[in-house]
Amino acid sequence: MKTKLHEKISQKRYLLVLDDVWNQNPQQWDHVRTLLMVGAIGSKLVVTTRKPRVASLMGDNFPINLKGLDENDSWRLFSKIAFKDGEEDVHTNITQIGKEIAKMCKGVPLIIKSLAMILRSKREPGQWLSIRNNKNLLSLGDENENVVGVLKLSYDNLPTHLRQCFTYCALFPKDYEIEKKLVVQLWIAQGYIQSSNDNNEQLEDIGDQYFEELLSRSLLEEVEDDFNDTLSCKMHDLIHDLAQSIVGSDILVLRSDVNNIPEEARHVSLFEERNPMIKALKGKSIRTFLCKYSYKNSTIVNSFFPSFMCLRALSFSGMGVEKVPKCLGRLSHFKILPNAITGLKNLQTLKLTRCWSLKRIPDNIEELINLRHLENNGCFDWTHMPHGIGKLTLLQSLPLFVVGNDIGRLRNHKIGSLSELKGLNQLRGGLCISNLQNVRDVELVSRGEILKGKQYLQSLRLEWKRLGQGGGDEGDKSVMEGLQPHQHLKDIFIEGYGGTEFPSWMMNDGLGSLLPYLIKIEISRCSRCKILPPFSQLPSLKSLKLDDMKEAVELKEGSLTTPLFPSLESLELSDMPKLKELWRMDLLAEEGPSFSHLSQLEIRNCHNLASLELHSSPCLSQLEIIDCPSFLSLELHSSPCLSQLKISYCHNLASLELHSSPYLSQLEVRYCHNLASLELHSSPCLSKLEIGNCHDLASLELHSSPCLSKLEIIYCHNLASLELHSSPSLSQLHIGSCPNLASFKVALLHSLETLSLFTVRYGVIWQIMSVSASLKSLYIESIDDMISLPKELLQHVSGLVTLQIRKCHNLASLELHSSPCLSKLEIIYCHNLASFNVASLPRLEELSLRGVRAEVLRQFMFVSASSSLESLSICEIDGMISLPEEPLQYVSTLETLYIVKCSGLATLLHWMGSLSSLTELIIYDCSELTSLPEEIYSLKKLQTFYFCDYPHLEERYNKETGKDRAKIAHIPHVRFNSDLDMYRKVWYDNSQSLELHSSPSLSRLTIHDCPNLASFNVASLPRLEELSLRGVRAEVLRQFMFVSASSSLKSLRIREIDGMISLPEQPLQYVSTLETLHIVKCSGLATSLHWMGSLSSLTELIIYDCSELTSLPEEIYSLKKLQTFYFCHYPHLEERYNKETGKDRAKIAHIPHVSFNSDAYLQWR
């Protein structure tokens, strides 16, 4: 932890918040302070605490004391809870008492809510007076002493049956997220749930009511909610203190500071770390033991488990035990067990969640006649369900039912058929029926009695799993006919169904009455179905997602006497190449408009879809149309709530007109090559407009855009004129690859801070900079007709902080007279720059020069080597024999120095020892330098030193045997060979052609940032092992693949490929030698990577920031050699494959290193 923190914040500015701190140990705080001192100047630490001494330990003489609610706000909160609407005026006899109580709460919201909830059902003045006169409330001081005593009033007013349930929650540590389902099961195991007189009401239902009651009294706090159903909760720290004070030593949370096990302990939990006191549990009358920490030593487990003869609840899901102790079979009171021991007749809950390696459960599972919950989420290696499981008629939880095949019978297993589900009518929550292709009793299943009686089931998933994308037979339809669910179902997911038609119960025009409560539908990989059911008639449907429906041509509408999709909020259609039209959204039913609640609409990869017309979409806020090449027109007649519109790869879209979108805030149009007209009539809220690769767009006029903050227009080759009438909020402007842009009419840009221009005419720079006095950052690239950047322009932007000039090959002079604020300057590949006039740059902190003349470097040094320079990067300096020693040796502030690919540099850097602040030194590929400057031995602050591509020095300074290693032992990070990011690269920049006729031995090829490369002549590259392409055209990638996809290719890295919608499947799928595949920032890539399963040697797969890819290629499940898999910038997938709770995590459990967040990728880089 210390090492990770050091790496995370070292030399960086950070903001660290430590919330609710109690520790008052000065030595420990001194240690923490030392750890935090490695950050950069300006770092901040915010500590919240209830203890004044903690604030004093921070050295803060002026802490900010947060006050409670004032008297009016206290009463407002109190009355909102204690009175129903209008009751306050009716019960005037208790209102004044209530105000006094609210005032006595000293502004503490927790106390106000707790007392108000107690009095919510009491209307006698005496009942209110008893609270007001409570001694604990009267003694509550301004410093909030005795808060727990006041909160105890909530406990005292609890019904008797809730008190044990509340105090039992002290078993979980403070700030721990408690799963509702688990805590209810634990209450049942302890006998806390009282059965009702209603024989149909289950104990779990009653437990849910208990839970909701504790929530309403603010004794528990809601954490996660799903369709108004609370899934988990926490206890406030003070409420936890209250519960612990009541139970005393009856409940014990084993922490590091616990050194004694009370004799009275009955319920014990271990969540944080190993504790030697666990051995002292032997012989105790333990009724609950929960362990979330690893104890793989079975000897420890066996030593105390046999003495737990009173045990009712056990979880050792975190202990990592590999073998269940035999003694567990003798624990007759057991009710929660994480393994299958069929001899435990009283077992009620069997939790096997995420037992990824478990293949099956015992054949005699039917003997667990009292089993209520068989939780097998994530047990995806199961091959079948045991015969007789249908006899467990008390089962309420069975998340996964796996249909077995004949292989199990050959191994003498008793395999349960799908019809075993028929009698399990108490099932609730979710049920996934997997491997439906294995159903053998089709005739029995088709009678339709399997699911109809399951009235408590809320979510149903039906899965067919076949190799490849095709397959299926009419038996699938027969099976589906028999899987009609109960009308109370809320969610249904269908995947891999192989029938050509959906079953009759789904195609029925009365589907709305069959499934009136259905909220969510997802259907994917049903590639043979041509006609989709009349989902538009479902009255409660809120979310509909259809994916990979290759043959679907028609969306059935059903009856038109009622509105289509009266409740639908989200609609996603993807990979439906034959779909020609959507539901007729112009149809208005007698009872009101269709799609009246639609807020999110996404259409992807529907190649035959030609148009979309929305006459009235009053709630539509997000609209995306991606990769629909036949799409011709979009008409949005009235979309008052539309806030985000994204259209990409609709090559035939000729015009886009938005009539009335008053709340449109983000508009993105990319790769619509034929788009000639874009009209924005009135968009007062538009804040972000991005247009790219719209080659036919000739002009663009933006009327009043008061909120526009970012405008990006790139690769619009025919754009000739651009008008910005009024954009007072514009802060970022990016224009690139618009070579014909000649007219730019713009008003004053008072707020413009960032300007990026590449491949435009020089006149555009004049027109923009002359009206942008507030400019802070300026990026200029590939402006071929720019010969100079005159002082008149730079004087107008005197507040400029960052200036970058790249690849302006004709730039001859540069004047930086009036740049007093400039702190970062980069000049890259300006080979003709010879004259510039710079007086001084007093605030320059970062200077980077690459591909310029040596005299440019020398002159810059004399004006920039001030006391502020912190970072200097020198790369590919033509004709440089030595660094300018005179100014550099006096730059005591320099922290970072890079010298890269300066082939002429031969002079030793003897003066380098004077750089007393230097922390990072990298010298790479300077072939004339043959020795290490010994002066670095005296650089005591140096943390990183790379002297790369010098193998003879590696031997001399080798960590194990180098004779001079001791001289640099004080430097933590030292390297003498090429780093991952330091390949020998061939840079072609603006080259348009490349010939590699005779390169039979070429093994590594890197082509970066060559946007103009279009023609090359390559016969074959028989020994190519590593290929890296970045910033090139898609056709370049395709052609390279066909000549490099040989038996030798091991590494392929693809990044920022312009116009790439799909990877070239044909050659790639046959590259059996490929071990590494990186696909990074290819924003257009939208096609699923189904062929990836053939890359049998792949060990590392990284897909990062490819925004159009929305799903994980399931074919990676079969890549057995895969060791590293990063699929980053996809938070929705992170939830699905989460290590702890992800429903599909088991499918990638064989991959050691998996991450779905960006931090892991960046750290890996």
Phi, psi and omega in degrees: 000316179298316181297316181296319179296318179299315180295325185288322189248354184301126178061021180236150173278132184223160170238116183244128179248120174253110188263137173056060183273135179242336186299127182242020181276113184297324181296318180294323179292323176299321179294317178296318181299319178298318179299323186277350184286352183281352180286172181280163177298138182101356177294150184231144176235123178247125181239127172252139184202158173260357185253116178302328181295326177299319179297321180292326177295333178288349182079017181266112179276349182229065179293153178268116181268113179284134180263159177281186178293147176284177187298319181292315179294325178298315180292322179299317178292317181297312184292329179298325182270318187285334182240143169281170183305124177086346183291333184301321181284335181282316185265063182293338182290340180247352183298316182295322177297318179299320179295323178294319179297314180301320179294323181290346181283357175059028175077010181274112184302322182298317179291318180301312181295320182296313182290322179297323180291325177299318187272357184301324183258008182248132182233001177275132180305324180299323179294323179286323180294326180295328176287315181299326184267006180298135185296327180291321178291322179295330182269004179289114184269179180295335178272009176063034173291154176064030177298318181299322178298321178290318180296337180297340175301325178297318179293316182298332181265005175286145169299151185305320185290345180266344187294314179295323179297319180294308185293334179297334181291348174293350178294338180264141182297164176300141177069013179275138179276114186264124178284127183301315183300319181294313184293327176294319178297322178294320177300317179297317181299326180274355179081022182278342184272126179267125180289148181265177178284345179280113183294339181275349182272121182277157178302324179297323178295319179293319177300322176298321178294319176302314182300313181296327178294318177294325176297314184295335180269009179063019175276341170233153180242129181292136179248308184232137183231139180222113183051048179063021177243115183290129182259329181207168184207171172226165172252133173300146183308317182289325176294321177298319177299320178298310181299318180294325179292333180281314185280339180061229184272004178294326178242133184226123172261114183286107175248175183295335182270002179274120181237016180207138177255108180299147179298332184279353184301126180242332184230119188233140176224149178225111186242340194258305187203169176301140179224121182298341181290352180299329180293335182285356178287345183302130177088355181278156180272063185283131177254335177225133172222115178244127180230126178243020181234151190285123171228082184285348181286105183293338178298318179296316180299312182294336187290326183242345179299322182300338182273357182274061186286344180259007187296133177244336181218127180222132170223119171238044182295338179262001187277343177070022180293141182261341180221129182284130180301138179298333184298341183297333180293346181262004182269093192288340181268006186297134177229340174234121185218130182275014177218162185274102173240098189287353177280352181273090189294334182269005183298127180253328184229126177240107186258111179243021184306130177060032170275079192295331184270352183290126184270328184194174173245162186304149181294335182263035179299337182296346179286345178277072191291343179261006184293127180250334184223115172247094187264107185236031175304135175082005178269066188278357176270359178297138180260343182190172171255145182289147175297136180100354180297337178292348178278350180276071190287352176273354184302129175246338179236122172208082186297331187227127174237116183258122178279122184277164176247187185288344180297322179297323180293324178296336179265016175065030174267145175276106186263126177278139180272171180299330181294349175299336181289343190305318185270359183271065187274001176268359181301137178221176183077231183244150177222126174248122175256112187252158178060044180293346176293346181270359183300128179253325181274058185301317183297317180294319181293321186294351180288347171085022183255004187289313188244348187300328184272003185268078187286342181267353182289129182255327184229135182228130177237127180243123186233128167251131182236107178235150176292139180080184185264341183265210176091175181111159179207179182290346174297331177300318180295321179297319178296315180297327178301327183270004182248030176293125183277171174292154185292348180276358183301141180254322182232142173220134179234128180234127183223129173078013179298131187257005179284159177276343177225151173281159184295163186298326182291337176274329182274357181295134177297341178265025182304328181298328179273337178286323181229067187288342184254006182295126184254325188223136177228132171228126178231127182217151176055036172260076198280356183254349183285134182258326183241131181265151183297165180281065180299339184296345183267357182285117189289334185253359186297125180250331184225128179227125180228122178239125187220139174057055177250084192295328185258356185294124180240344187220139175249109186292135183266332183073209182292141179253013178278345177238158181298147175282136176047065184294339182240358187298130179248327183227129179228123179233124177236124181214149179053054175234076191293338183261358181290125184256331179209156178268186173301150182285094187286353179275349183287132178245121178279167182296328186269002178142175184287155175278161179053038187290342181244006183297123181244337182224124180228122179232128179232121183226140172054042173252088195288341180258357180290125188257332185204163175216123180235119179246103181287319180213115177224077190295338183249357185298121180244333181229128179225126178230130175232111188234132173055057173238081190296339179270358184294124185252326186210151176226124179236118176245097186285320180209103179229073188295339183255001183299123181243334182226127178227126182227124179230123182219145175057037171254080193296333184264000177295120186263329182213153178220121182229124179251110187286306184213099178227074188296339182250013178297121182247333182226126178230125180229123179231117183223147174055038171254083193297328184267003181293115182253340184222130175227114183241123176245100187288311182209107180225071185294341182257002183300121182246339184217121179232121181232124179231126182215141174058038173255086193292332184269356180290117186261331182210156178213128179234124177249119179283211182297119179231075188295338183255357184298119181248335180224129177229124179230125177227112184224149176055040172253086194293334182259004179295120184251331182220147180217129180234127174242103186286313181206109180225070186293342183259359185297119181245337179231127179227122181234120177229126183210149178052046172239072189294340183263002180291110183246329183247121179228100180262122186213142174278182178300134179253082188294334188253001185294123180245330182235125178232125180234122181228129174215141180052054172230175179281152182299328181299329179297322179299314178302311186298324183277311185295332181290346180240020186231066183293341184270006187301133179249325183229131181231124180237120182235131182214137172055047174263094191291332182264014177269114179262330179213158172243094191288160184293334182301321179290313184290332175295327181290335179244061186292346179268013183300128182255322183234131176226124177232127177235119184233138168054035172265085193291340180260002179294121184249332182220151182215129181241122181238047182298308189251071177228062185291341183259356186298121180244342180223124181227127177231127174234117190230126176054050170246077192293334184265001180294118183231331184237130173207155185236109183229121177283298177199155176233081191294339184247012182295123180249327182232127178231127179230121178237128182215130177066039175238175182283157182296324182292332175296316178300313184297318181291321179297321182303321186285342179254346184249348182283058181266184181286357184260344186295123182247331184224130179229123179238123182236123185216133174054052179270113185291124175082010181276117178264327180213157175280148179291099187295320191304308181280323189296322186293347180259006181274084185288347182269351186296125181250330184230131178224119176246131173230109191229132172055042174257085192295336182272351184293118184233339185284135178291149187264065185295329183286354187297338180296345180276354180278076191292341181262000186296126178246340183219123180229122179231121176238119190222129171059044172252089197296336182278346177278121186244354181223160182272129178294114185294345180297342180291345179300333184268000181276092189288338181268356183296123181253328184229127178221112175246123177234080199265154183071035178229075186299330181293331178282331179299321178293321182291326184248019180306140185297328184267314190238355184297133184290336182252015182299325183299332183290337179242019182296338182282353181265117185298319188240110182231138177210143180239005177241169185296133179279169181305321184266017184234048175292157168285114185252150172256118183253126180250345176054255187265011180298144180253348180219157181211130179239127179231054184299306188251076179227055184292341183257000183298121182248339182223127181225127178233124175233114184236140171053055176237072187294339183267355182294117183231332185237131173208156184237107183228119179287295177200157178234079191294337184246013181294123180250327183231127179230126178232121180237128179217134176065038176239174181282158182297324181293332176296316178300314183299316182291321178297322182300322185286343178254346183249350181282058181264186181285357185258341187294124181245331185226129178228121179238123184236128184213133173053056180268113184292123175083010181276114177267325181216156174280148179292097186296319190305308180280325189296323185293348180257006180274083185288347182270350186296125181251329184232129177224118177242130175233110191232130173053044173258084192295337182273347184296115184233340184285138178297146184263057186297330184286354188296339181297344181276355180277076192292340182262001187296127178245339183221122180230122180230121176237117190226127171057045172254088197297335182277346176279118185248355181223157181274129178296111186296343180297343179290344178301332184268359181276092189288339181268356184295125181251326183231128180220111176244124179233082198261155182076031180227075185300330180293330178281331179300321179293320183292326183248019179305139186298328184268315191238356185295131184291335181251015182299325183300332183292338179241020183295338182282352181266118186296319187242108183229136175208147178240011178244157187291328184302319181297319179294314182295321178294320178298317180301000000 
